[in-house]
């Protein structure tokens, strides 16, 4: 349930940022990123409703976000070297949260948490 809430919250936050990007920043890359991050909302709702496919898509989404975070840091370092400290402080907590959510998904889907009534 915690993973569902965390994913849904980040998806809602990303979708609520889209009007800001449309009106003030006019960044099409930011709008596309917000739409992709907004996919976390239906995934979180699916996990809350205990859909098996939502668990699969949550793992795919979180793995892509985790790997993408490690790709973005060197790109930031190369292109925006002067602001790397600020950008690292913004993206490093996101990587830690993503790793924690992945760990929670794997932990709760392990054999230890499966309920099988006695026969």
C-alpha positions as CSV (number, residue, x, y, z in Angstrom):
1,X,0.0,0.0,0.0
2,X,2.9,2.4,0.8
3,X,4.3,1.9,-2.7
4,X,0.9,2.6,-4.3
5,X,0.5,5.8,-2.3
6,X,4.1,7.0,-3.1
7,X,3.7,6.3,-6.8
8,X,0.2,7.9,-7.0
9,X,1.5,11.0,-5.1
10,X,4.4,11.4,-7.5
11,X,2.2,10.9,-10.5
12,X,-0.3,13.5,-9.3
13,X,2.5,16.0,-8.5
14,X,3.9,15.6,-12.0
15,X,0.5,16.0,-13.7
16,X,-0.2,19.1,-11.6
17,X,3.0,20.7,-12.8
18,X,2.0,20.5,-16.5
19,X,-0.1,23.7,-16.4
20,X,2.9,25.5,-15.0
21,X,5.1,24.2,-17.8
22,X,2.5,25.2,-20.4
23,X,2.1,28.7,-19.2
24,X,5.3,29.9,-17.7
25,X,8.3,27.7,-18.7
26,X,7.2,26.7,-22.2
27,X,9.5,23.7,-22.1
28,X,8.3,20.8,-24.2
29,X,10.9,18.5,-22.7
30,X,9.6,19.3,-19.2
31,X,6.0,18.7,-20.4
32,X,7.0,15.3,-21.9
33,X,8.9,14.4,-18.7
34,X,5.9,15.3,-16.6
35,X,3.6,13.2,-18.7
36,X,6.0,10.2,-18.3
37,X,6.2,10.7,-14.6
38,X,2.4,11.1,-14.5
39,X,2.2,7.4,-15.5
40,X,2.9,6.7,-11.9
41,X,-0.6,7.7,-11.0
42,X,-2.5,4.9,-12.8
43,X,0.2,2.4,-11.7
44,X,-0.2,3.4,-8.1
45,X,-4.0,3.1,-8.4
46,X,-3.6,-0.3,-10.0
47,X,-1.4,-1.5,-7.1
48,X,-3.9,-0.2,-4.6
49,X,-6.6,-2.3,-6.4
50,X,-4.2,-5.2,-6.2
51,X,-3.8,-5.7,-10.0
52,X,-1.0,-8.1,-10.8
53,X,-0.1,-6.2,-14.0
54,X,0.3,-3.0,-12.0
55,X,3.0,-4.6,-9.9
56,X,4.8,-5.6,-13.1
57,X,4.5,-2.1,-14.6
58,X,5.6,-0.5,-11.3
59,X,8.8,-2.6,-11.4
60,X,9.4,-1.6,-15.0
61,X,8.7,2.1,-14.3
62,X,10.9,2.2,-11.2
63,X,13.8,0.3,-12.9
64,X,13.7,2.7,-15.8
65,X,13.6,5.7,-13.5
66,X,16.5,4.3,-11.4
67,X,18.7,3.5,-14.5
68,X,17.7,6.9,-16.1
69,X,18.8,8.7,-12.9
70,X,22.3,7.2,-13.2
71,X,22.4,8.1,-16.8
72,X,21.3,11.7,-16.2
73,X,24.0,12.5,-13.6
74,X,27.0,12.1,-16.0
75,X,25.1,14.0,-18.6
76,X,24.5,16.8,-16.2
77,X,28.2,16.7,-15.3
78,X,29.3,17.0,-18.9
79,X,26.9,19.7,-20.1
80,X,26.1,21.7,-17.0
81,X,29.3,21.4,-15.0
82,X,28.8,24.7,-13.1
83,X,25.4,23.6,-11.6
84,X,26.3,20.0,-10.9
85,X,26.1,20.4,-7.1
86,X,22.5,21.8,-7.2
87,X,21.4,19.3,-9.8
88,X,22.9,16.4,-7.9
89,X,21.2,17.5,-4.7
90,X,17.9,17.4,-6.6
91,X,18.3,14.1,-8.3
92,X,20.0,12.0,-5.6
93,X,17.1,11.9,-3.2
94,X,14.8,10.8,-6.1
95,X,17.3,7.9,-6.8
96,X,17.2,6.9,-3.1
97,X,13.4,7.0,-3.0
98,X,13.2,5.0,-6.2
99,X,15.6,2.4,-4.8
100,X,13.6,2.2,-1.6
101,X,10.3,1.7,-3.5
102,X,12.0,-1.1,-5.6
103,X,13.2,-2.7,-2.5
104,X,9.7,-2.6,-0.9
105,X,8.1,-4.1,-4.0
106,X,10.6,-7.0,-4.1
107,X,10.4,-7.5,-0.3
108,X,6.6,-7.6,-0.3
109,X,6.4,-9.9,-3.3
110,X,8.7,-12.4,-1.7
111,X,7.6,-15.8,-0.4
112,X,7.7,-14.4,3.2
113,X,4.7,-12.2,2.6
114,X,2.5,-14.6,0.6
115,X,-0.6,-15.7,2.6
116,X,-1.5,-19.3,2.0
117,X,-4.2,-20.7,4.3
118,X,-3.7,-24.1,5.8
119,X,-5.2,-26.9,3.8
